[in-house]
Amino acid sequence: MSTDAPGQRQSPPARRPSPRLRTALDDVPTYTPGRPAASGAVPGWKLSSNENPFPPLPGVLQAVAAASERLQRYPDMACGALTDELATRLNVPAAHIALGTGSSGLLQQLLQITTEPGDEVVLPWRSFESYPIVTRLTGARPIQVPLTTDEAHDLDAMAEAVTHRTRLVLVCTPNNPTGRALHRDKLERFLDRVPTDVLVAVDEAYVEFVRDPACADAVQLYRHRPNVVVLRTFSKAYGLAGLRVGYAVAHQPVATALRKAAVPFGVSTVAHDAAIASLQRTDELKARVEHLVAERTRVRADLLGQGWTVPDSQANFVWLRLGRHTDAFTTACQQAGVAIRPYGEEGVRITIGERQANDIVLTVADAFRRNLPDTAPPLRPRRVPGTPR
Ligand code: PMP
């Protein structure tokens, strides 16, 4: 309470030190979400977050409505029904499954169970932008290994980057944002080179969109490798990004540790029941994914025809390495009503969305390509100084 007499000016509050926060936060980059759909004179389309353009699968909204009648109750912390359903479908023991609030939640849990300050996490770069964020949050150091010139993981360089300080290796297949996916034989050779006491997380957020039969299925690889954990999500192919549910598959010590590190009751009953309802709509899911894969093939073929270099994407997006033209291309799409995802002066990631939106991007890309001052193939990935080759 103030001791100043009435009418007197109050003395300024004593200066107090600010709360002390962890210094590790100083190096944590901020997550950049995809831009919202453009608004104003032009209709807005959002191709900036790798979302599914389809509404939830049939039966999902009914499951959500029914679950929301029990919002006063905590969810089933074990997510028993969804765990059992996934275990049956994947033919793995239920004890090998850990649910989380999207694969983002599981990523955080993974870092919490593996790293201490000063430890290292080997990861490809450019890749999913959360990787360095969640790594730095634990006080560990991300060792970002540049992609190859054809936009894939440099698995040899990643294997060479593993040291006695490495506690976790992140592999992203298909890779966000370049779309390249790893072949089974190459991934197996890589896993053979990683010491068995180092955990390797294979992030398969986009696995349902993979069509190259030579590509790895990490759930098959984990079976004989106790140091492999697979991350998957209901956010992409299943179209439940707004509900936050994903899962990990790993041998029991890792799965148990992941469950220990979870936010209690993080996966809501609404998300849990929506995921189960979605799993039951296999035919409709397949049809939607097939449609998006066909659109991806069409968009890529069209871009290649226009003269662009486009990596073979196995996901629901395509990547254009635009270098210094990244900003101008993003603005051109924005002005035409489509939000896409720029990455500094590296390139853009364009989600495969509604056909109309994809067509707008193709029209913009065609005009942009014709007006490019130099039509040489766009710029190669640059090495990040201080990172291994
Ligand atoms: N991994 C990758 C490679 C991703 O691209 C994303 C989403 N952009 C995620 C994980 C996280 O997805 P969610 O948390 O919605 O499951």
Residues whose N, C-alpha, C, O or C-beta is under 5 A from the ligand:
A	BS01	PMP	T101 G102 S103 S104 G105 F128 C172 N176 D203 A205 T233 S235 V245 G246
